[in-house]
Amino acid sequence: MFIDAHTHLSEYKDNLNKALNQIQTHKIFSLSVSMDVSSYQETKQIAQQSEFIIPCFGIHPWEAHRFSNDVHALSPYIQESPIIGEVGLDFYFVKERSKHKAQQKVLEYFFNSASSGSKILNLHTKGAESEVLALLEEFKLPHSIIHWYSGPISLIERYLSAGCFFTMGSALLHSKHIKNILDAIPDERLLTETDNPGGTKWMTGHRGYPDQIRRIVQEIGKQKNMTEKEVNSLVENNFASLISDVPEVRRKWKALRSE
């Protein structure tokens, strides 16, 4: 089984059937993250069409300013979602300082909720790697997912000490810096993702699909001198460790692995 620890299935729109067919055919266990409330509701509907999909609620940092004045309204969605994402900070693409404050307010609410409810956060850190790390060290969550990390390699050891797992995705196929980051991540903290459809489109101009996960796994294997099967087994074991305290996801995961 493949693991896509960060994808945006609600963004496929007219191409959704193609994406769902690939998930079923290739057995891609998918954490489908959200940008906001409406995309989460779409994701929940999509998840009803495949047992391989876990819908995840989050407010993306690009959207956080829309929700910062009433963060408590997010509580029901947080409570029902076993894994939270996409959440985080982005000071690279978002330049307005007022929006940075809104991002921080929303993210701190998610951290508070996660620490009281044993939730896993699926985190965006672009241009704010030190600030996200400070929250991780303050709140001491057992585990978090760091999605598409592209920051300083010098911070990775502290992220690992904070219990974080790192995804490798489409950028691994194109970026020397991401390849260097892969070298810095211990095998036991490695996960895979696509961040599609937008992740690949951002780099190549072409929409990405779930089956790209296999190319990512093969690229990891090439860099680590491992077979595709060995990489998949490694990532499966890491994912099982990550979700060991998330009963809803663990039950679904174990049932699919036993088929």
N, C-alpha and C positions, 0 to 999 in steps of 0.2 A: 504494500500500500504506500502511496505517496502522501506527504504532508504539505499542504499549502497553509502555512500559519498566518497568512495575511493576504486576503483577496477582497475585491469589491464587486460582488456579483450583482448588486443592484444597478451597477453602471453599464451592464451589457445591453439592457433595453431590447432592441430588435434582434440582437444576437444571442439572447439568453438560452434558447434551445440548444444552440451549438455548444455553448459553454457547459450546460447541464449534461449533455450527451458525453462530452469529454470527461467530466467528473465521474460519471457512472462507468464509462468504458475503462478508464485508467485507474479507477478506485482511488480518487484523490480526496483525502479527508481534509475539509476546507473550513478554516475559520474566516467567515465572511463578515468583515468589519463594516461599520457605518460611518457616514459623514455627519449625520444629524438625526433628528427624530424621524423624519419622513423616510429617509433611506433605510433606517432600521426597520420600520414597519414593512417596507418593501422586501427587505432581506428575510424577515420572518415568513412572509408568504412564499418566497422562493425556496426557503428551507423545507417547506412542506412537500416539495417535489423530489427531495433526495435525502436519504438517511446519512449521506456523507457531509452534510452542511451543518455547521453550528452558527446560528445568527448571533452576532455580537453587537451590543449597543455602545456607541461612543459619540462624542462630539469632536470632530476634527479641529485642530487648532485654527484652521482657516475660517471655520464657522463659529468659533467660540464666542466672538463678540455679540452674536445674536442671542445668546443664552445667558450671558453673564449677569444680567439683572434679576434673574429668577432661577438660580441653580437648583433650588429645592424642588422645582417642578420636574427635574430629571430623575428624582429618586425612584419612582415606580419602575422606570426602564432599567435602571441600574440593578434594582433588586431582582428582576426576572432574568437578567442576562448573566450566564455563568462565567463568561469571559468578557472583559470590557475593552472596546477598541473601535475605532481608532481615536486615541486621545494623545495629548502631548503638547509640546511647544514648538513653534516655528518662528524664529527670529531672522531667518535667511530670506524666505520668500515674502514674509509679512514685515513691512518696514515701519508701520505706524506704531509708536510707543503706546498709544492708548489701547491698541489691540493686543499688545504684549501683556498689558495689565489684565485685560479681559481673559486672555489665554491662561494666565497664571491663576486667576480666581477660579475658573472652571476646572482646571487640572487639579488644583488643591482640593476641590470638592470631590472629584473622582478618587483622589488618594485617600481622603478621609473615609469615603464610602468603602473603598477596597480594604482598608485596614480593619474596618469593623465587620466586614462581611466575607473575608477570605477570598476576595476576587483577584483574578489575574488581570493585569493591565497590559494592553498591546500598544506600545508607545512610539510616538513620532518625536524625534529629537533634533531636527534639522536647524543648525545654527544656534541651538540652545542646549547643547550637550551637557555643559557644566550645571545649568539650572535644573535640568531634569534629574541629573545625578544627585544633586543636593536634596531633592525631594525623596528620591529613593533611599538615600542614607538617613533622612529624617524619619520617614514613615516605616522603614524596615519591613516591607512586604516580603513574604517568603520567596516569591518568584514573580518575575515580569518578563515580557517579551520586548526586546528592542528591535524594532522594525527598521530595516534598511539603514543601519548605522553607517554614516559616512564622515564622522567626526574624527578628532585626534585619537590616534592609537594609544597615546599615553594615558587616556582615561579608561581604557578597556578593563584594566585590572581592577579598578574600583567598581566598575559596573558588575564585574564577575563577583566581587566580594559582596555586592548587594543582592546576589541571587539571580542575576539576569541571564536569560538565554538570548542569543543573537540569531536573526534570520539572515540567510543568504538568498538573494533573488536575482532578478534579471540583470541588475547592474554588474554582477559578477562576470557576465559575458562581455562587458564593454570597458570596465574600469580597472586600471592597475592598482589604484588606491584600495578598491574593494577587495581585490585579490590579496593585498597586504593585510587587510583587516581579517580576512579568512585565516591567514597564517597565525594571527594573534589570538584566535578564539580556540579554546580547548575543545577537543572533539565532543566531550560530554555536555557542552553548552550550545551545540550547533542545531539550528532548525532551518527549514527551507520555506520559501514563499515565492509568489509571483508579483503581488501588488497589481495584478492585471484587473481590468484591461488598460488602465492608465499608465502603469509602470513602464511597460515596454513602449507604449506610444510616446511617452515623454522623452525616451532616449532615441528611438528610431523613426518615429512618425507613423508607425504601424501598430494597430490595436493588438494587444497580446491576449492569448487564450490560456485556459487552465493547463493544457497539455505541455506548455512550456516548462512546467515543473521538471519534466524529464531531462531537458537540456541543462537545467540548473544542477540537477543531481549529477549528471555526467561531467559537468565542468568541475564540480567539487571533487569528484573521483579522480579526474585528471590531475588536479592540483595536489591532492593528497595521496596519489598512487593507490586508489581504492577502486573496486568494481562498483558498478551501479547498485548491485544487490547489497554490497557492504555499506555503501552510503545510506541506502534506504533503511537498512537494519539499524544503523547508528541513529538516524533521525527518529525512527519509530521509538526506539528505547528512550531517547531524550524527551520525546513528546509524552510518553507514558509517565516519565518522572515528573514532568511539568504539571500534568493534570491529575496527579495522584490524590490531591485533596479537593478535586472538583467532581463530585459524584455524578452529576448529570452527564458531563462530557465523558467521564471514565466509563460509565455503563455503555454508552453508545459506541465508544471506541472499542471496548472489549468484545461487544457483540459482533461488530463488523470484522474484527480480526479472526474471530472464531468461525466465520462462514467459509 
